Amino acid sequence: MADLKASVTWTDVREALPREGVPVAAAITGRYPAGSDDGDAAPGEEFWLVATMYFTPRHFDNGGVTRDCFVDSDGVIRFPCTPGGDDGVTHWAELPTLPGTTTHFLGGEEVGPALRNAWRTASDT
């Protein structure tokens, strides 16, 4: 298998926020609620996890506007976390590039050749 490892650079939300609408990996911290049915997690237990989200300075929802927030694919809104805060985004990172490329997105006629090249690279070793 070819070496298709990727690395990311995490940015503290207190230092900078991502560009509008760009998908990112977001590190989220929070606590499990009382009555949570989440495996072995105890109510009130802290967690820290990574999820894909995008950042927006204006999110329109239910006739209102929410400012400077991260939104996941289910429409859950999270805010940049402050130290000691709960249920927010602590860090973010740009998603890694597509295998064997230097880009995050390909469309149209570029997809087939890039995908074949990535498969060929993986099977050559």
Secondary structure, 3 states (H helix, E strand, C coil): CCCCCCCCCCEECCCCCCCCCCEEEEEEEEECCCCCCCCCCCCCCEEEEEEEEEEEEEEEECCEEEEEEEEECCCCEECECCCCCCCEEEEEEECCCCCCCCCCCCCHHHHHHHHHHHHHHHHCC
